[in-house]
């Protein structure tokens, strides 16, 4: 049995694990990184990057179909080439994987192939893979094994019933697709395949799609998806699911639904199989997630857990941030991790970007707040690019004027939300954000305009004139 000693052992090379390994290597630590499959984890290989690459193709298709709106004539039939779209997706993934490998090499990280299994709190055995049998002893360990799609037991097994992983590599664009779950994954795939010509039906058991988001955002997306031809059924479960040789069927509120395929997107579960957490004394909750403190530590002082495995928020950029914080703590640098300012991005059509508190959360926490809202339809740049659906909403503390939350639905919302996150990190007020000069004509102006709206001082939407007080 081969034995090796390191300062840090990282289990999992996803967006949390590889980032932590690179940073630790940059700091001079001797780092071991264990990965059973490919660099990049779910995000790069079967999540964020492949879906966004395919969605980018769907956007080009949409723009080509609507070129006449801009005075551009494209003749002939405009159709997607799914095989080429998949090839471009795979090429993008391959290039990014190679980039991660180069970064790890530059940082001096030692790579091990296989699955890690704890022997004790400072020892990890590589139980499978090319490096099976190797034992790694490390002063500190970071668990970054992520999560995977959850398929409940009541869902029958069939090649017609898919998770997002299988759908990303499906050989042909289906004529019809039934989606169970109106969350982020379900809505993104609904927008993608609807643009490609698939008849899409989304079933969400709760009263709205994206139930955890701002209600105005969810309503706007619902309207846009319906206009794109997506059927959305909410408030009732999908029952009596049956898979046949060439179709899947189910019943919603007495109505029978049938499609070529069913996408199951109703949640995720932690990847802990084989980790042998008990041997290290690591505690997990009743669902298998590993709780951590504000330094990303588990209940075992020298063992950290980052990203999805913590079970709080499943976002690649959050995993990366947690990885950096964990390494800082290992290296003796002060600082606590917080979930308060974590931007969320949804690549639907239109896009969604959100950060901070919603109106519902403010009410639940008894926070007195002010609200500013501005539509994309009133922005010159939005009209110029013919993308006027949506708005920006800013929530500010009624007493201090500090920005508490920003919610955007519309063109490039996933890019625009970065300014909001920065402003909130700096504890900016709505007044200061509105007073900041924004370039014209840009989509970024919507942040300034919404900030002005908090104080009823918008120039580009009608505002009731205030009466001067008589002296």
PyMOL commands that set and color helices and strands:
alter all, ss='L'
color gray80, all
select helices_A, chain A and resi 17-26+41-46+48-65+67-70+82-106+164-167+184-195+215-227+277-280+307-310+316-330+359-364+376-378+380-384+413-425+430-435+445-454
alter helices_A, ss='H'
color red, helices_A
select strands_A, chain A and resi 3-11+31-35+110-113+116-120+123-126+135-143+147-149+161-162+176-180+199-204+231-234+239-243+248-252+255-259+261-264+268-270+303-305+344-346+351-356+369-375+391-397+403-410
alter strands_A, ss='S'
color yellow, strands_A
deselect
rebuild
show_as cartoon
